Each structure stands twice: as structure tokens, then as C-alpha cells.
Amino acid sequence: MYKKIRFLTILIFALIITAVLSTGFIYSISITNAPSKNSTSIVKDKGSENKAVNTKIKKLDSNSYNILVMGDSLARGTGDESNRGFANDFSSLWRAKAKKPIKVINIAVNGDVSSGLLNIVKDQQNLQYIQDSNMIFISIGGNEIKNFRSTDASSSVVQPNNEKAVQNSYLKNLENIFKLIRSKNQNSIVAFIGLYNPFGDDLTADKLELLNEWNYKTEDLVSSYDNAVYIPTYDLFKYNSQNYLAADNFHPNSAGYEAISKRIFESLKNFKN
């Protein structure tokens, strides 16, 4: 009888110990798998590993000479058979003056206009690029003014009032772009690439006058800012359009981009960098 009671006591005690150990084990697992209070949760969606990573502001390497390129398809390098564009051609010429490895960041968008570029410049990532850049290239306006080529009197794009409105809007956008650039970076060299005439004699006299006025007012605005220079290209293409234009007869080819890069280098070679 005594042995039976002793056996039951030991059995009950063993069951209690087992239950306590099991509860502790389960609780320890729950602590291990719980998110840390100090950790940041990662939210995934289709096509993206982590939105926080995608939107994180990245700084350019301070050990490199950073060139930022913005604007339209000409800034992008469209038409260049070598896929270099004027910025990469220029960087080859500038390497000796930079005394650092050159890094080119290109945020240009094919088909863009001044209002689109203003929105791009407002982006936090691109403002960080501006802040970290030693030099900034801008090409914009070609897609706005090319619509004036039409000679159809019934078309609204050739009406003088509309042309003036487009020009005024462009100049206002450009002014705001420069203000944003200078609010983030007072010291970077800013080079603005002027417009050329890709249409040759097909451009009527009044439209040619508009192009010249457009370039003149752009140069006047750019020159009002320190460390900013307007790069004329009209004369380069006026006498070399057959050699400098791509197959689309609008964008520069490789030789055209190289000519632009050399013009930029000659204009900037005396700037302190």
C-alpha cells in the first residue's frame, strides 16, 4: 500500500515538472519570434523587396568628382552611336582637372519639358544628388520649341500669344529650377546647353527669330547666377548639321555630342573646381 502511494506521488510530481518545462519552452519560442521593439518592420510589395530601401536617400561618394546630368533626350545622349553622350565625352576631357575619379549620374528623361524637369528637381533623391554634385549639366527646352516649327496658320501652336505664353512658362520653370539648385548647392558649376536648329532652311524666318530670342533670354537668366555658364551650340550645328546630326535629323550623333563636350570644356576650363 505504501509503495503504491509513493509511486503515484512520484508520477504526479513528474507530470507537474513536465507541464512547467513545456510552458517555458513555448514561451521562449514566442519571445524569439516576436519583432524587436528596436527593429524596423519591413513591408514588401510586388516588384519591390523593401520600400524603405527604395526610397532611402543615397549620397554620392565624396571621394569622386560628381557630375549630375538632367533634362531631356539630348542630356540623355539619344542619337549617340557610342551611347556616351556629351557628359561622358566631357568627363574624359575633364579627368586631369578633376584630380579624382569622375562619376556621372544621369537623371534626364526623353521627351521632357521644363515643367517636368522642375518636378524631377523637387524629388528628395535628386535634391540629394544636387547637394553632392561638383558639376551639373542641364539641357531643356528643345521639346517645347520644336512644336513651333509648324507653319499651319490654323494651328494654335504658331499663334504669337501662345508662343509667348510657352516661353514665359519655360523661363519661370527654369528660374525655379536654378533657385532649387542653389538652395541645395551654392558652389557647383552649372552648365546649361543652348538650343541649335536641327531643321536647317525648313525653319521659317519667324520661327528662327523665336529660337534666337529663346536662347538669348535663357542665356540672360543663366548668367545671372554665380558659377553658371550658358553653352551656345547654335553655331556648331549651323555649319555642320550634316556631320553632327543622327539619322533622325534631330538629335546629335556621336560627332555632334563630341563637339558639344569640347565646347563645354573650353567654356569651363578656367573655372575653379
Secondary structure, DSSP 8 states (H G I E B T S, - for coil): -HHHHHHHHHHHHHHHHHHHHHHHHHHHHHHHHS--TTS-----BTTBS-HHHHT------TTSEEEEEEESHHHHTTT-TTS-HHHHHHHHHHHHHH-S-EEEEE---TT--HHHHHHHHHSHHHHHHHHH-SEEEEE-SHHHHGGGG---TT-GGG-HHHHHHHHHHHHHHHHHHHHHHHHH-SSSEEEEE----TTGGGS-HHHHHHHHHHHHHHHHHHHTSTTEEEE--HHHHHTTHHHHB-TTSSSB-HHHHHHHHHHHHHHHTTS--
